[in-house]
Amino acid sequence: MTRTLVAITGALLAVVLPLAACGGTSATSAAPAGAPVQVNFATANNMLHTPEFVALEKGFYLKHGIKAKFQVFNSGAEINKAVQAGTMQIGGGGDTATPTAIAAGIPIFTFAPYMQDATTSKGDEALAVVARSDSGIQAGNWGSFAGKRVGMVIGGTGDAYFRAWLAKQGVDSKKVTFVNLQPGDMLTAMQSRQVDAIASWEPYQTLILDTMGSQVFLFQRGGGVIGYVLGEGTTQDWARQHPKLVQEIADAIAEATYWTRQHPDQAATIATHWIPGLTQKVAADAIRHIPFDPRVTACTTKAYADSTTLLVQQKKLTQTIPTDQMIVATYADKAEKANPQWYRDLKPVSGTCPD
């Protein structure tokens, strides 16, 4: 199910306009001249997209000349379809959804990352596997998933992550039953024993652990089996037609990502406005497992390249996709060069990726 929110309405207007006028954050760049331009954004109902929610509610999009209108979807695949249809101009997607979209004929690319660890190509801490305690799944034993039912968004990043772990541990994925579940349905599915485990992204694993307590256990969090990158994306045609808007969006998301890192508890509160059933406690716990970094580094591009290789191995793609079709550094690099203060707390990176 989707819902829509226009960036500037009612009480939010009173908060955002003073911010834009007087620089209510530590950033120093001036707002673009002229009236804001409305842009339709497709985002997802999970905490990995928190910088987008922050950019809207704290007025960063508006400050950079964008009147953002959001529509919330369940997955990257749904987001890509909305961008392809032209109803949405910008979609929050990443290194698993983007290559499959391109393979399906949707010429979308990422231009402004916001969720990743840009110092490694294997940053997957935002992903996890949670198992029911009465399922027969044994802690640390991937072979114990044989004969079990595991809930996930089929074709999503949780799917790729779980299968990568099975392959690493030498477990035949055909011995596992994969159940297609939307993230918002995972808690109920675990409580009702429809599945024995789930593989997902924040905040859903933390929500299940918090709600079900000793009835479940954290089987695996992260582990460095895949790289996970999310960011703002658009089509090649829209970027060519609106290069200034694309840059303004990249600037806004970079500033919002910095604010998110500096104010994690406040950002977690903002995320609760967008994710049904998400409490402040769960959001505050979950956000500490999500790295937010807007840079395009050698590790970022390697994560995309490795993702296509993995998707080919998992038979979700028939061939790899050139990296420069999936992610472009131009806009993120320009934002960083113009506003180094938004990056001062991040770990330094080199021109090569260490892993």
Steps between C-alpha positions, in 0.01 A plus 500: 500500500630848423438842646586852390632804681574843353813657641361834611162495669344645811721502807800370309509824304559698819794277589667473163492859379700640794749218450545586135525869571747501786694176461352303788770233461878512496503524120596827336392472137231745393159397371466510119331806354147474360194303598546136606431242229267212583658157457326169572702256712442126538635374832459188714353429843824406674766681699769472235325795333514716813707778335220545247246538781735742675556701181125545472407571860803716585464703181824405323329427170323835515820680599665366186214600271290182504136476603493126564187289476545149641331171426594202717542150357594160641803417286757619250326309222178696559697825511670428168167427332364835620805682363471312171134598475596865541272561799812532717813683386731386781516155658693378801673187376826316528749246380258209475192679363687720251669226292182294479311812392753570225479139386123543477540802274472779761800733444529610864821584683605607849641851532486577875569217747381540857505152658833315484840458659709665230823361646419139407333318213357246747297720732183312589440578869151631423399145400427211735344157541271438798375150590226373726639327808265201455578455129779248531743746342824480696711806576802512269387199295394604150432138414212504747301715256443190286129425497414838655284786374676836478308822436646777286424732212572258217748665264587766759823564686402277793460218248842567346657524847350175628592305187855640513535365852366158397747485213788605728408225745451237229126459560281420199235774475262247345468341843346820638146622432499871419178680593430836336410749774479876505706643786194626684359145511809331641420546870153350462639213293753420773242529779255271318775249409443543127878516466791372707725799431520826308777674308451874479623853558452748782281564686319170448754267663529733800120531520462119508774458760351771720140379470551124527783492752617148588269347239757598235875549470738692278656235278720734295551872461716628214816296464645645183352266239357772277528876462183698558462847353184711474463843349296738291454380144338623181486417133769605255246707305377693805857573611591634156193723498541624860871501596456793740219327687702180525788692656270681741355167612852360549591805708186469711548130570866550591404765755216286634733202534741710705214621722384141547843392618520793741146452639426125490228503766317790337537334160359179649198696621446636149512144363212402730280746308545290187501138616175365648542338840857624551563621855764749607684229698525262205592781261774628733644147530475427128661821375827407670540211258458716190799685349419826323764627257431706182838449331563305182829322564690213341322275750160635395559419135650162592190418702289561188732291283506216754123514531444432131744208516312359798161546329629312196619219727157493666338495152319830553693654210619338181805724469685769694422869454777759440560689822483843335143424396400433862671777697645841405731690736472846341223643719616353831857613434386854427295511820799384704740748340264793560405403857786320678344578841236232436768230477739591782383219731540221241794262483749594227512294180766436240477460125486121531274271698670280761269201455 
